[in-house]
Amino acid sequence: MGPHPAVAAIRLAVRRVLHDVLTDLTDLPRTPSAGPTVAPPRAASGTQPVVLVACSGGADSMALASALAFEAPKLGIRAGGITIDHGLQPGSDLRAAEVVSRMTALRLDPVESVAVRVGRDGGPEAAARDARYAALDEAADRLGAAAVLLGHTRDDQAETVLLGLARGSGIRSLSGMAEVSGGPGRTKRYRRPFLHIDRQTARKACMVQSLPVWDDPHNIDPAYTRSRLRHEGLPALEKALGKGVVEALARTAQLSRDDADALDAWAADAEAGVRDEDGRLECAKLYALPPAVRRRVLRRAVVAAGSPAGSLFARHIEEVDRLITGWRGQGAINLPGRVEAQRQGGRLVIRQG
C-alpha cells in the first residue's frame, strides 16, 4: 500500500524540484580552459550537494521538511534545515529550539536556528521578511547550499496576488511568487515546490505522518494585512463568487508572470536604444515606446540610481512617466532612496540627491 495521497503529492512536488536542482548543477556553463564559470555549491564535508528547507514549524514547512528528508537521500542530496527566530514573540528562542529538534528527528543535517533582528522599514511584515531572507542567504552561502526550499502554497500565492492588486502595482505584482527565485549570483537559490498544492493538503500530510506543527499566532492576528486577507477577505470572495477563487488567482499569477517576463525582456533590449552617447535617457525616444515598456525602462533606471525596488510603487513610476508624456515644466520628482528624477534639456536625469 502506497503513502496517503497528501503525502504522495508533497513528495512528488519535492522530487521534481530536486531533479531540477541536480539538472541545474550539471548544466552550468563551462569554458574550455577554466572549467565551470560558477562552482556548483557542495557540502563542505563531501561531494554531495546540500539542499536546505526553511522551516518555521508550521504545517506547510513541516510537510516540506518531511518530504525533503524522504526524497533527498534517494538522489544523493544532503538535506538540511534552517529555522529563523525573529524574536517577535515571548519564548521565540524556545520555539526555534523545538523546531530544530523536530528537523533533527527527521534526520536532516545540518540543522540550525538563526536569530535575527527585525527592523521597521516597510512595516512589520516587510521588515520580518527582509530579515528572514538575509539570514537564509547568509546560511546558504556559509553551508554551500545549492538551493533553499520554501513552503509557500497555492493559498499563499492567491493572497499575494490579491495584495498586489490592492497596491495597484501592475502586472508584476499580480504575478505573485516565482517557483524559482534568488538574488545576484544565485538566481535559482529559492525554490517553492508547493505553489500548486493547497494549504489543506500540506496540513493533511502532517496529520497522517503524526508530525507536530506549530500555528503561528501572527497568522490569525488581524493587525497583519495578510492575516485579515486570509481569514476575512478570501472567505468573503469565495462566498460571493463560489469555490475556485484560490485556483483562479494562482492561474492569474502564472499568466501574469509570463506576460511580465516578456515585457521585462523587451524593456531590457529597448533601454540601450533610448540613451544618448553619454548614457542619458532621451525623452523623445522614451515617448515613442509603448507605455508598458517605457515604464519598465524608467523603473530599471530608478532602481539603478539607488531606489529600493521594494519601496518603489506604480504611483512613483507614473509621476516619472509624466515628465515624458505630460511635460509642463514641472520640477524634480522625489523617489524612495533619496533618488530624484528631473527633465533637463530633453534628457531625463535620474540620480541620488
Secondary structure, 3 states (H helix, E strand, C coil): CCCCHHHHHHHHHHHHHHHHHHHHHHCCCEECCCEECCCCCCCCCCCCCEEEEECCCCHHHHHHHHHHHHHHHHHCCEEEEEEEECCCCCCHHHHHHHHHHHHHHCCCCCEEEEECCCCCCCCHHHHHHHHHHHHHHHHHHHHCEEEEECCCCHHHHHHHHHHHHHHCCCHHHHCCCCCEEEECCEEEEEECCCCCCCHHHHHHHHHHCCCCCCCCHHHHCCCCHHHHHHHHHHHHHHHHHCCCHHHHHHHHHHHHHHHHHHHHHHHHHHHHHHECCCCCEEHHHHHHCCHHHHHHHHHHHHHHCCCCHHHCCHHHHHHHHHHHHCCCCCCCEEECCCEEEEEECCEEEEEEC
